[in-house]
C-alpha cells in the first residue's frame, strides 16, 4: 500500500483520531518489512495519526514444501516480528 493512501484511509476511518480505533496489521513478509513498513510508519506518524501496529507473520511467509504442503520458515517469521519491533 502506498503511504499516502494509508494516511488517507486512516483519516477517513478515524476522523477524530481517537486512540484505539485503528489497528494496522502488517502482512507483508520478512523481506518487505524492512523495506516497505518504515515508509508507512513515517507517513502515519508524520500525519500525527494514532494507530496500533501489529505483525501477522504467518501469512506473508508462506512457502510450499517439496511434498506440496504449505509451510512457513520459523526464521522468516521471527525476522518479520523483529523488523516490526526494531
WOBEL-V229677 format. One record per residue. N is the residue number from 0. RES is the residue in one small letter. OMEGA is omega as a letter, one per 20 degrees, with the letter a starting at -180 (NA if undefined). NEAR is the number of other ideal C-beta (glycine too) atoms within 8 Angstrom. D_CENTER is the distance of its C-alpha to the mean C-alpha in Angstrom with 1 decimal. Layout:
BEGIN
{{N | RES | OMEGA | NEAR | D_CENTER} {N | RES | OMEGA | NEAR | D_CENTER}}
END
This chain:
BEGIN
{{0 | x | r | 5 | 9.9} {1 | x | a | 5 | 12.3} {2 | x | r | 11 | 11.7} {3 | x | r | 7 | 15.0} {4 | x | r | 8 | 14.2} {5 | x | r | 13 | 11.2} {6 | x | a | 12 | 13.8} {7 | x | r | 8 | 16.5} {8 | x | r | 8 | 14.8} {9 | x | r | 14 | 14.1} {10 | x | r | 10 | 17.7} {11 | x | a | 7 | 19.1} {12 | x | a | 8 | 17.6} {13 | x | a | 12 | 18.4} {14 | x | r | 6 | 21.3} {15 | x | r | 4 | 22.7} {16 | x | a | 7 | 19.4} {17 | x | r | 7 | 20.2} {18 | x | r | 4 | 18.3} {19 | x | a | 4 | 16.7} {20 | x | a | 7 | 16.5} {21 | x | r | 10 | 12.8} {22 | x | r | 7 | 9.8} {23 | x | a | 12 | 6.4} {24 | x | r | 7 | 4.8} {25 | x | r | 14 | 1.7} {26 | x | a | 7 | 5.1} {27 | x | r | 9 | 6.3} {28 | x | a | 9 | 8.8} {29 | x | a | 13 | 10.1} {30 | x | a | 6 | 11.8} {31 | x | a | 10 | 9.1} {32 | x | a | 15 | 7.0} {33 | x | a | 8 | 10.3} {34 | x | a | 7 | 11.1} {35 | x | a | 8 | 8.6} {36 | x | r | 13 | 6.2} {37 | x | r | 8 | 9.5} {38 | x | r | 8 | 10.8} {39 | x | a | 13 | 8.4} {40 | x | r | 9 | 9.1} {41 | x | a | 9 | 12.7} {42 | x | a | 12 | 13.2} {43 | x | r | 14 | 12.3} {44 | x | r | 8 | 14.4} {45 | x | r | 6 | 17.0} {46 | x | r | 9 | 17.5} {47 | x | a | 5 | 18.1} {48 | x | a | 12 | 15.7} {49 | x | r | 8 | 14.9} {50 | x | r | 9 | 11.7} {51 | x | r | 7 | 10.3} {52 | x | a | 9 | 6.9} {53 | x | r | 8 | 6.4} {54 | x | r | 11 | 5.6} {55 | x | a | 9 | 7.4} {56 | x | a | 13 | 8.9} {57 | x | a | 8 | 11.9} {58 | x | a | 7 | 11.1} {59 | x | a | 13 | 9.8} {60 | x | a | 13 | 12.7} {61 | x | r | 8 | 15.6} {62 | x | r | 8 | 18.9} {63 | x | r | 7 | 22.5} {64 | x | r | 8 | 25.1} {65 | x | r | 4 | 28.5} {66 | x | r | 4 | 29.9} {67 | x | r | 5 | 27.4} {68 | x | r | 6 | 25.4} {69 | x | a | 7 | 21.6} {70 | x | r | 8 | 20.3} {71 | x | r | 10 | 17.6} {72 | x | r | 8 | 18.2} {73 | x | a | 6 | 17.9} {74 | x | r | 6 | 17.6} {75 | x | r | 12 | 14.6} {76 | x | r | 13 | 12.9} {77 | x | r | 9 | 14.1} {78 | x | r | 10 | 13.0} {79 | x | r | 17 | 9.3} {80 | x | r | 10 | 9.9} {81 | x | r | 8 | 12.1} {82 | x | r | 12 | 9.9} {83 | x | a | 11 | 7.7} {84 | x | a | 5 | 11.2} {85 | x | NA | 4 | 12.9}}
END
